[in-house]
Amino acid sequence: MAWLQFSCKPEQLPGRLYASPYLTRPGDMTVMEYTTVGVDIAKDSFDVYIDSTRQHLHLDNTPEAHQQLLAALSGMTIRMVVMEATSRYHSLLAATLELAGIPVAVVNPRQVKNFARAMGTLYKTDPSDARIICEFGRRMEPDIRPAPDEQTQRLAGMVTRRRQLVENRAMEINRYKSCDDVVVLMGIKRHIDWLTAEIKDTDDDIDRQIKVMPLWREKVKLLEGVKGIGPATMAVLLALLPELGKLSRHKISALVGVCPYAHDSGQMKGKRSIWGGRSAVRSALYMATLSAVRFNPTIRAFFERLRGRGKAFKVAITACIRKLVTILNAMLRDNKEWVT
C-alpha cells in the first residue's frame, strides 16, 4: 500500500490541480504556461507578483508605471490579474489592463484576508500581500467582471454625491430641531436651504445623464411602471447595480444583500439572516419597498401574507425587498413591463 505524502503546514497543502501555472491539455503533451498576477495597490504605489517568473515589482501608482507593468506582462499568457477593491485607487490600473485585453478580477479584501489566515500566513508586507493575492487568484479563480463604462461611473458618482447631500441635510435638520440659539438656527437654516438646492441640481444632472444613454432610457420605461420605484431608486439601480437583468434571482438577491443564509449545526436550527451585499442599493430598495407595501398590490399582498404567518416586520420587509428585486431582475432580463 502506497502512502501519500502529507504536510501539516497550511502553506504546503496541495491545492487544486489547476493551481499550477503549468497546465497540460488532456490528450496533449504540450505544456501551456499560464500566468496569474497579484497586485497589492495603495494610493501612491503598488506591488506586483508574477507567478510564472516569481518576479516582484514595486511601481508608482501612475499612468506611466501602469504602462511599465503592461510591458513586463507582454508576451505572457495571462490567466488573470487579481487586485483588491480599494476605493478608487485600483480603478485606473484595472481600466488600463482591461483596455489592453488582460482579464482583471477585483476581489473583496476580506476574502483575501481570510484566505491568508487559512494559509497560516502570520506576516504582512506589501510584497507578501501581492503574492497572497496572486495565490488567491490561482486557487480560488474569482469571477472576472468587466469594469463599468465611463457613463456608468459618472452616474455612480452623481448618485453617491446625492446620497451624501441627503444624509448631510438630515443631520442639519436634526441639529435645527435641537438648537435654541437664534443665530445658530439661522446659519443651519441657510445650510439646509443650500443642501436642498444642491440636491435639486444633482437630480437634474442625474436625469440628464440617464437621458444620454438609450439603453438606460429603455430600462427607465420598464422600471417606472412599478409602483414604489421612483426616480431616485431607478438612478441607484442603473448606477450601482448594472448587473440587474443579467444574473439569476439567487445571485442578484445575494448581490443586493437580501439572500437569507442558514445557520444550522446538527440538531440546532439557527435563524436565517442576511449578510454582505451592496448597502447603498439595499438602502434605496428598503425605502422603495416601504412605499410598495402601501401602493403595490403584489408586494402588499405578499407582505400581509408573511405578517399573517407571524413574521417580524423587518423579516417581512426583507423578504419583500428580495421579491421586488427578483421581479425587477426578471423584467429587465425579459424586457417585459410590470403586470399586476
Sequence and secondary structure as in RCSB ss.txt:
>XXXX:A:sequence
MAWLQFSCKPEQLPGRLYASPYLTRPGDMTVMEYTTVGVDIAKDSFDVYIDSTRQHLHLDNTPEAHQQLLAALSG
MTIRMVVMEATSRYHSLLAATLELAGIPVAVVNPRQVKNFARAMGTLYKTDPSDARIICEFGRRMEPDIRPAPDE
QTQRLAGMVTRRRQLVENRAMEINRYKSCDDVVVLMGIKRHIDWLTAEIKDTDDDIDRQIKVMPLWREKVKLLEG
VKGIGPATMAVLLALLPELGKLSRHKISALVGVCPYAHDSGQMKGKRSIWGGRSAVRSALYMATLSAVRFNPTIR
AFFERLRGRGKAFKVAITACIRKLVTILNAMLRDNKEWVT
>XXXX:A:secstr
       S GGGS   GGGSSEEE TT   EEE EEEEEEE SSEEEEEETTTTEEEEEESSHHHHHHHHHHHTT
S EEEEEEE  TTTTHHHHHHHHHTT  EEEE HHHHHHHHHHTT     HHHHHHHHHHHHHHH         H
HHHHHHHHHHHHHHHHHHHHHHHHHHHH   HHHHHHHHHHHHHHHHHHHHHHHHHHHHHHH HHHHHHHHHHTT
STT  HHHHHHHHHH TTTTTS HHHHHHHHT   B  EETTEE   B   S HHHHHHHHHHHHHHHHH HHHH
HHHHHHHHTT  HHHHHHHHHHHHHHHHHHHHHHT     
